Amino acid sequence: MSSTAKEYESLYSATKTHKYSGKIRRYMDLARRTAQQSAFPDYRHGAVLVKGSVRNVSTNKNNYCSFGSRFQKNHEGRTTLHAELGAILGVDRSITEGATVYVARIGKKNNYKISKPCSMCHQALKFVGIKRVVYTINNKIAGSYKL
Ligand SMILES: [Zn+2]
């Protein structure tokens, strides 16, 4: 395994899986509705930042994201505004610190698809103090990890 692959794996080592119930179902429904507003036909993402009663929703957009580019490694493609970045951009540190971000990706039939944050988003979420990420895997289970 290359050192990059090892590093990538260790970023995500604390993965757990969950059924869609309670809070996770509620916030994933909201993330899914947000994803439906994305203009990308095949790669629709929605993210919801949750801290107490505060919610900030965002979908992926084809806008250049200079904040995101700070966390981008070489050869990682374009720095478009991923949903996770939109959910934290412009949000005060007092809110992002300790918050949870829910990320949903939906397919053509609005089914859930794998939406684990990429390493750029991972680094950015960590930078602003996000505590936990919950992401869709498929229609049956979601995954989560602590940052
Ligand atoms: Zn990303």
Boltz pocket constraint, residues with backbone or C-beta under 6 A from the ligand:
constraints:
  - pocket:
      binder: B
      contacts: [[A, 82], [A, 84], [A, 117], [A, 118], [A, 119], [A, 120], [A, 121], [A, 122]]
      max_distance: 6.0
